[in-house]
Amino acid sequence: MKQKQIGGNHYIKHKIQVWDIVDEYNLDFYEGNILKYLLRYKDKNGVEDLKKMQHYLEKLIERESKK
């Protein structure tokens, strides 16, 4: 499949795409977003993306703590 990205180049410039990792590890919504924000923060929104990642991580911890 041809690589494409709508807006920016913060994903397409890498050999491995985030969604390929998400699929390979069967990550859920929270886990996938944590990974997405971690891998793009240096190239896109900096600390804002780290805060988004933290927000998803807190939700994941909350969910996992209920198990």
C-alpha positions in Angstrom: 0.0 0.0 0.0 1.3 3.4 -0.9 2.1 5.6 2.1 0.1 8.7 2.4 -0.7 11.2 5.2 -3.2 13.9 5.2 -1.5 17.0 6.6 2.1 17.2 7.8 4.8 14.6 7.5 5.2 13.6 11.2 4.2 10.0 10.4 5.0 9.3 6.8 8.7 10.2 7.1 9.3 7.1 9.2 9.7 3.5 8.0 7.2 2.1 10.5 3.8 3.6 10.8 2.0 3.9 14.1 -1.1 2.0 12.9 1.2 -0.9 11.9 2.5 -1.1 15.4 -1.1 -0.8 16.8 -2.2 -3.6 14.5 0.8 -5.8 15.3 0.4 -5.5 19.0 -3.4 -5.5 18.9 -3.5 -2.2 20.9 -6.9 -0.7 21.9 -8.0 2.9 21.5 -6.3 4.2 24.7 -3.0 2.3 24.1 -2.9 3.3 20.4 -3.4 7.0 21.2 -0.7 6.8 23.9 1.7 5.4 21.3 0.6 7.9 18.7 1.2 11.0 20.8 4.5 9.6 22.1 5.9 9.0 18.7 4.8 12.3 17.2 5.4 14.9 19.9 8.9 15.9 18.8 7.7 16.6 15.2 4.3 18.0 15.8 2.9 19.6 19.0 5.7 19.1 21.6 4.5 19.2 25.2 0.9 19.4 24.2 1.1 16.0 22.7 2.8 14.7 25.8 -0.1 16.1 27.9 -2.5 14.3 25.5 -0.6 11.1 26.0 -0.7 11.6 29.7 -4.4 12.1 29.6 -4.9 8.8 27.7 -2.5 7.0 30.1 -4.4 8.2 33.1 -7.6 6.9 31.6 -5.9 3.5 30.8 -4.6 3.3 34.4 -8.1 4.1 35.7 -9.5 1.3 33.6 -6.9 -1.2 34.4 -7.1 -0.4 38.2 -10.8 -1.6 38.1 -9.8 -5.1 37.0 
